[in-house]
């Protein structure tokens, strides 16, 4: 049987979707810094993960049968047995299962009445499904934990992520393992707003893939309310305006309205 290699940036070359493996065969997916192997066996599926490449690696490659061997000591190994020989597998896209606190590489200020648009990227998660059941999920690259709140009592556990927070779309790197959110920040207060950390409610957002295979969320608008320690959050509907042909590939983890307020604005940017 010949080797099937899939790589590129077109939408049909996305790393998500059904997995086509004959019994006994191993497939290999390279998703940015993540290496993933799947093997279909009689009544079970086997999964191996490794993250040995640079976290900024942006490539994607799928090879069936796998040419790169499974490492002797992978970062993770799992077996899913008792599935039945007729149960197929698929890979899905997801955002993190907690809010993500992004720290811009260079903090900056927004003056009173000012408004800025940023393009913030957060890590993509990979979901493994067997039939209709989601049996496992994991980040393409692990994010560290961080506490976000005014003190150790009020707040919540989030993931921490670094971001360049670009203001020009053409400067945003294309990375198959990160999902880009257009973020509008408006300072409705009389005080200058220092942006050091940005908390994104990613669990409330769907994911879209554009025709080039790039992953996006709807736009998010954060407005600091005048004379209040609150931020009004408005979630956009549909894909960003500059990618109208994008296809919805993941649903939000949490249901809720498209407009809400955060309890403390000082915990949002600090």
Order of alpha helices (4+ residues) and beta strands (2+ residues): beta-beta-beta-beta-beta-beta-beta-beta-beta-beta-beta-beta-beta-beta-beta-beta-beta-beta-beta-beta-beta-beta-beta-beta-alpha
